[in-house]
């Protein structure tokens, strides 16, 4: 009991900051959904958590994952200037976006997505450094930055200070992106240039495999908004999907507590112990997810017109997403182990095949593709991604048997409930 008390006492500021910041991440999009039209909300989600999220992985080039590897496992402290140089690369990307937008004036949802990608790239990179150095309370606030801005947009719109319009949101996002630009310039002024390009090349030689892996896993797990818009051609459907995706993501916040609080230990604890903790985590989170799914229809109608107007038609989608979140969490946790064991290059060909099969299946079922059918296919694909990661680890004699059995059990329960009860 004393050890538990000491642990809670040591993490109390983290838990408080986490609840505040992740509460904003959860509630801000749901509040904005009540102000915007379903189509505008779909555009916002497409840019914010769809294309913006995938592009962030691309432009970050896997460098955030390289940071804890070189700091914790390989102890390459001499690469500090290479990690500082990464901010300049991100700033170059942002500058090119602004020039291109002025010259070609492309669609607003692409412009928002590109600016969001720049912001999230900085957030992910800074947060990873803070977590690696065990400054986890600061990390959770950095992680939530774009959603704090989104909440600010809601408050300004609610009180009539700003127009609840997607173009106004774009302007606010641009202003926030400029904050990171100023930070990048300040880092450039104090940059140590000794062997900087050589060191950055060394970082990239590790991170390129992580980049490919990150792109594949992100596209497999969070590409729903992009693919729905591509196949169904309806931003309103994108908005509905995004709303229930957000609602299902309550359990992801619990996972993030675990991931942030024990981020450093992910690189230090033996796999057998991690397997036990992972499997227990998946099971407990699934029970919590199902309880929330069961209870929320008795609570949310009092607060959300969006929920009331859509739940009858999309209850099945909400249930499938509630299960998919567990598989998404599994891929995220297992990705940490894949990265620490330098197995991204071994894992990537399997992910590429899975992604191709995923896209092909959507084309095969294109004529009968509904939001329910898409979500069911996507759920199975994310489960397969987690199984592939476990298989890749097994080839190196790193076994996550309990995790595998738990995920298969959850998948079976999900299909049975969806087929025979919903």
Beta strands, then each sheet from edge to edge (+ up, - down):
end
